[in-house]
Every structure is written in C-alpha cells, then in structure tokens.
C-alpha cells in the first residue's frame, strides 16, 4: 500500500498597485513603517489562529480572523483576505471540519503572502 502525501500549493500575489498607493500617500519611510507593522501583526494573528482553534475558542478565532481581513486588505493581500473571510463564514456556520480545512488554507496562504511581501519590499528580517 502506498500513501500519497499531498502538498497543496497556491499562487499568492500582492497587489503592487496598493503598495504603490501607500508609497505615494505616505512616502517611502511612512509606507515601509505601515507595511512592516502590518506584516508583524499578520504573522502574530496567523499564529494565534492555530492556538485559538486548538483551544476551541471560536469567538476569539472569529475576532482574530476578522482582523486579518482588514490588515491584509490594507497592504494588498487580497487572497489572504478572501480566505480569512471564508474561515469566518465557516465559523458562523458552526462546521468544525470546514473551519479546520479553511484555517489550514489560511495559514498556508498567509505564510506565502508574508514571504511575497518581504520579497517585493526587499526588507531584511
């Protein structure tokens, strides 16, 4: 018997027009500050998602995931925002299996999105 291990990969992209608008509005220093703080907050909230799910804190998970939507939209991470909305929807419908599945997808896309922004901004961690 063979066991097949699947490693889902999804393309992520960052809305470079959104990032460009931030740079135009805030200047290079201001925009970089906003992006760095947003990336730090996204990373922290993505980590909290797993903890909240395993603690069975659905209200906390919902609140945390909703905040991801706003932060991701601010810096042009539209795929991350959409999947966070999907997680929220699954929580609202009370389906634990769908929450687990969409949350896994959210974390996967979140990690790839964070890397994509760091690469675009040429920011060193």
Steps between C-alpha positions, in 0.01 A plus 500: 500500500631840402418816687486814295592820677341806349659839538252758379663804345312810403630800322486812707548850383522838656318792341798711400265785407380506861857506626582772248207707625627466857842624391343792313281597796748447783840526338761226514565516874134522601393224262778270609399557862136415424595189302745376766246546779230330292727203424590466866134513601400249230768258612390526861131459416563202272683332786214582738251340261646153559506550875142626512379212284669239720360669813155478340459877541276562200408856604867591539587329173224688320613836640864426420416387145281807436792724594718314248261610223548872568876476541545289186286739295705796622815368335349327198489136610165426338528119498575500872205729562263276300606183680471672839143591403442133410623393845267751663210367294578142603514603866161670461354177360642295787666234285819396679632297207464790257656737754801269532538469123466871422720593795775274366465673165509842670824421679657358184403805293594734783851365525550520125350850485730626775799365310376661177477846660840469662642404160328790323610753758853359519476529877741302711359323802 
